[in-house]
Amino acid sequence: MTGSFISAALRGSKLLPLLAANLVYGLALLLAALLFAVAVAPLAVLRDLVLFNLIAILLLACARRIWAWLLLVALLSAVFVLGSAAKIALLGRPIMPEDAHSVVALTRIMGPMGWVVVALPLGLMALLLIGNLKLDTRRAAFSLALLAAAPLSLAPVAEPALRLADRHIGNAPWDQRENFVGRGPATHMLQETLRAYALIQPPPDAEAVTAAIERLRQRAGAFSADLALLPAIPVGFDGDVYAAGQRRNVHILLLESFWDPTPLLDAETPILDPRFYALWDETGRSTALSPTFSGGTANAEFEVLCGFPVDSWAVKFELGFNAVPCLPAQLRDQGYRTIASHPNDAGFWNRVSAYPRLGFEHFWSKPDFVADEMISWMLSDRSLYRQIAEKIAADETAAPVLNFVVTLYGHWTYDMVPERPAILPIDPAQAELGQFATAMHYKSIELMDEIERLRRADPDALIIAFGDHLPNLGYNWGGYKNNGFFKGGWGDFPAEMYLRSRETPLIVIDGRNGPVAVGRQPLYRLNGLIRQRLHLTGPAIADLLPQPHGLTLRPVPDTLLGLDQAGTPFLCKPGESSGPCAIATDWLADVKLVAQDLFDGSGHALGALSAERYPVSAALR
């Protein structure tokens, strides 16, 4: 029957609309090349048109009005061709199936523009599809049934179909831009949807989880059954003025887009506050290695709080997960007040649901703060720090506090106000870079004011401050291409350049022990560092995944970044099995299996933390 649809579509009254649809699709491809420098390969265009026309014909067969159908096709082309090209220009990656989880967050991040370029097109497409349905013939009903069943029908054949597609069309998982231009938009989305289905795995059973945990221990060189003997994170100093059982306040400051742009600028003096550089020097210029670039703050949060790496562009908070004994739950069970603060809407990145599952007792969000010092739509860090301090002080309980702060000032698009004038002339050709540098200058001043206040008022506190990710600085890396900081795209980056794309300033102040040099630390390892410096008794879930001996590993989407024992970076692209990659890729596979069990499965791994084997508190059982 499908063949008769196609032949009917190529006759008379249907031929002109299809020609118009192909012209619209071709125009979208042309604009993608002209506006965003994303040009699909000519052979890929020819192949992609076959799939595009099949979809267009099925939509046409169940459409009542030709003009509404053509507008729907035009919107589909705009979203999946131009939208993908714009996303490549900003993030180096086209629209992917997992982006469906982040549509709401993306709309809100972009503000009023988000409603225009994200929500409005999606709403119009739904309206044009549903409002234009024609079901008065068998052909129309069958076409609609094919369109509705297609996503579900892919699941049973996903693995063999994906193998066939990867073999004959190609797949470079470390370079999704190359996949997009080499496949074409429609083919790319179909192939990656097949991949999403093929990667769905049932939760692992207890035997598989136990085996994975044992392999992780052995790679770390710790063959004892006692998790407490696993290698600790080095802290860079001798001695410790604090004894086991001494409860101290913990202040974790996650700083939106905090990064030093000085290497990109021809500035006579460094951009950040001189006090910050002096403090950073005391830590040996320690850095955090983020799982994300230019967005996805919640994945950085998840890593620090739970101690597990994220290697997906999808945001873990949006996907949902089991209530798991992460750092807030462990400290809560030790008698801490556990407080998270972020001056944005509570539902952004689904924090309102995720934070309680991690163990936070209180979440102070936008309605809990007075908008007394606004930079455009953002509350200043200075006001945020002050209001949080006042709220904590108002609680008369003597319990120590976990104070987890996610700042907002410095978020893209780096809006400026007259009260915070530019600190250097802004080049109109690179306005975002100048605006970002200005934001970071003031942000570093407010950070240092807060750190100095904390050290005076709370000299025993453990203070952790770090940037969540590098900023977005224009299309196709924009300002990052200055001085050769970035060249090409993700698929072209050598290991050293990939390392730059993930590295943000990190400050660790261990109370009276002072600033600590921790070197380069993946964000998920800060979880263990915090527990180590607090001398927390009993292991936590992060103890289940020690690093392989001599390696520091930073999983990122589509590849794996590592540092060997000498600190030399290396990359492990999918399929790479030479040198340290043989160990690193096996490690990551076991880590992901344990993570699936803990966060999405039956929690068999918690048996390794049972009270019978370790003196673990009730919250960890």
Secondary structure by P-SEA (a helix, b strand, c coil): caaaaaaaaacccaaaaaaaaaaaaaaaaaaaaaaccccccaaaaaaaaaaaaaaaaaaaaacccaaaaaaaaaaaaaaaaaaaaaaaaaccccccccccccaaaaaaaaccccccccaaaaaaaaaaaaaacccccaaaaaaaaaaaacccccccaaaaaaaaaaaccccccccaaaaaaaccaaaaaaaaaaaaaaaccccccaaaaaaaaaaaaaaacccccccccccccccccccccccccbbbbbbbbbcccccccccccccccccccaaaaaaaaaacbbbbbbcccccaaaaaaaaaacccccccccccccccccccccaaaaaaaaccbbbbbbcccccccaaaaaaaaaccccccccccccccccccccccaaaaaaaaaaaaaaccccbbbbbbbbbcccccccccccccccccccccccaaaaaaaaaaaaaaaaaaaaaaaaaaaccccbbbbbbcbbbbccccccccccccccccccccccaaaaaaacbbbbbbbcccccccccccccccaaaaaaaaaaccccccccccccccccbbbbbccccccccccccbbbbbcccccccaaaaaaaaaaaaaaaaaaaccccccccccccccccccccccc
